[in-house]
Structures are given as C-alpha cells and as structure tokens.
C-alpha cells in the first residue's frame, strides 16, 4: 500500500429549489409520471430524476421558478400538489 487512506466519495446532487449541493442521501428524488411530480425515496423509478431537499421552503422555490419542468425536461407545467403533501409530512 502507498499509505493513502481510502475514503469513499459520497455522491452529491443539487437541490432544484435552493440550488445548493448536498449528499444524495439527504435529498429526495423526484420523477415525472405523466403530468405529476412523484417522490421516489428509494431511487428506483425509471426516468430522469430531479433532487430536492425535503423542506417546504425548497419546494416553494422550485415551484415558483418552474424548476421541475426544466430539470425533468418535460413540456408544460407539472402538478406538485401530491409532492407538497409528502414534503410536509417528511419535514
């Protein structure tokens, strides 16, 4: 061995609400199914994902900036009502 310590890198993602980088495990993955934003806590749903802090403040910022449609590369607006209930329950 060369004497280096082997520290595993923790994957980081950017929150679409506050635009801060955080560990992937601290963020909630969101996917688009049809015209709805659906939380994916296990990270196994197919499709493109966006990451969000499970906080109402970050959700409000993302909705106001229309960040979900841009991050998930969909046309039109996405329904975030169900997502809001999940985030409020988590926070």
Residue pairs with C-beta under 8 A, 6 or more apart in sequence:
10 23
10 24
10 25
11 23
11 24
12 21
12 22
12 23
12 24
13 21
13 22
13 24
13 27
13 51
14 20
14 21
14 22
14 51
15 21
15 22
15 27
15 51
15 52
15 53
15 58
16 30
16 50
16 51
16 52
16 58
16 62
16 67
16 68
16 71
17 52
17 53
17 55
17 57
17 58
17 59
17 60
17 61
17 62
17 65
17 67
18 53
18 57
18 58
18 61
20 53
22 53
24 51
26 53
27 51
27 52
27 53
27 54
28 39
28 40
28 41
28 51
28 52
28 53
28 54
28 86
28 87
28 90
29 39
29 40
29 41
29 43
29 45
29 49
29 50
29 51
30 37
30 38
30 39
30 40
30 49
30 50
30 51
30 52
30 68
30 72
30 83
31 37
31 38
31 40
31 45
31 46
31 47
31 48
31 49
31 50
31 72
32 38
32 47
32 48
32 68
32 72
32 74
32 78
33 45
33 47
35 74
35 76
35 77
35 78
35 79
36 78
36 79
36 80
36 82
36 83
37 68
37 72
37 78
37 79
37 80
37 82
37 83
38 45
38 82
38 83
39 83
39 86
39 87
40 49
43 49
47 72
48 71
48 72
48 73
49 72
50 67
50 68
50 71
50 72
52 58
52 59
52 62
52 87
54 87
54 90
54 91
55 87
55 91
56 84
56 87
56 88
56 91
59 80
59 83
59 84
59 87
61 67
62 68
63 80
66 77
68 74
68 78
68 80
69 75
69 76
69 77
69 78
72 78
